[in-house]
Amino acid sequence: MTPELTALTLAALLQVIQFVLMAVPANLELGPGKTMSARDRTRLGGSLEDQLSEGTARLYRAMNNHFEGLILFAIACLVVTLSGQGSGFTAACAWIYLVARILYVPAYYFGLRPGRSLIWFAGFAATTLMLLAVLL
């Protein structure tokens, strides 16, 4: 497996870990009656996220943020791998993305500013550079 695909696989597993980190406290805080429901806002009295504790809501937002970033990162990894243009540079970018996403979770949870945004940008820039490396 290429280094880029290895990083992508680990990033997907990170997403699973983030889901568990968010889902366990969310279920404890809200109870299965709410978390297993259809989650209609009118029936629940608003968004489930608004009913979570501050920390659990941050874990929820960090998880969703990773879903968004993971789509672009997956595209970058697949384009690099399928085009056969993997290099030391693209591998380094893939690992930078993964490390940034790992660091982003506690940075978001603890509300580190501007650190959280800088960490996010490192992952975004690494993904963008992977895509540009294939085109140039």
N, C-alpha and C positions, 0 to 999 in steps of 0.2 A: 504494500500500500504506500502511496506517496505521502510525504510529510504533510502536504496540504489536506489530504483526505483523513489522515490520522488526527490532525487538529480539528477538522470538521466533526469527526466522530466524537472526539472528546468534548467539543462545544455542544453537541447534541445531548451528551450525557450530563453536561453542566445544566442544560435546560431541564432535564429530569430532576436533578438535585434541587434546582430553584423551585420547581413545582412542589416538591415535597416540603421544602422549607417554608413555602407560603401556605400550602394546603393544610398541613397539620394544625398550625395555630388558628387558621381561619375556621376550621371545623370545630375546634375547641371553643373559639370565641362566639361563633354564630349558631352552632348546633346543626345537626344533620337535616332538621326540618327546613332550614333555609338553604344550606349548601347543596342539598340533593333536589331542590325544587326547580321549577322552570325559570325561576329568578325574574319573574315579572316585577318591574319596579313598583307598579301600583299596589300589588299584593304584599310586597315585602316592605313597603314604606320607604322606598328609595333604592339607590344602588347598594349592592353588597359591599363594594369597596368603601363607601362612605360609612358603613357600620363596623368596619374593622378598626382595630387599634392602630395607632400611628405606625408602629413598627411593621405590623403585618401588611398594612396598606402599602408601605414602602417596598416590601418584598414582592407584593403583587405587581406594582409598577415596574420594578426592576426585572421581573420575569417577563412582563409584556414587552419591555424595551429590548430584552434579549431576543424574543421572537422576531421583532422587527429587524434587528441587526443580523440575526442568523440567516434570514432569507438572502440578504445581499452577500453575506460571507459564503453561503453555500453556492451561490451562483459563481462567485469568484473562484472558489476551490474547484468546481466542476469545469469551468472554462479553462483554468490553468491545466488541470489534469487531462481533459479530453483533447485539448490542443497540443499536448505534449510539450508545453513550454514551462514546465516547472524548473525552478532554479533555486540556488541558495537564497536569493533575494525573496522569491515568492514564499519559500518555506519559512524564512524569518518573519515575513509579514503575517503568515498564518499563525505562527506561535505568538507573535505580538498581540494579534486579535484575541487569542485564547487567554493569554495572561491578563489582558485588559478586561475581558469579560469576567474573569474570576475575581479580580480586584474591584470591579464595579459593584458587585453585590454588597460587600460590607461597606463600601464607600456610600452607596445609596442608603443602606439601612441606617447608618450612623449620621447621615445628612452632611457628609463632608463637602464643603464648598470652598473653593472652586474645584477641589480635587476630583470629585465625581465627574464633572464635565470634562476635565482634562483626560481622565481615564477613558471616558466614552469616546472622546475625539481620537485618542491613540488607536483604539480598535477600528473606528470608522476610517481613519486615514490609512491604516494598514490594509483594510479591505479595498479601498479605492486604489491604492498603489498596486495591489495584485492585479486588478482589472487593467490598469494602465500599462503594467509590465507586459501583458499579453498583447496589447494593441501596438506597442511601440517597438 
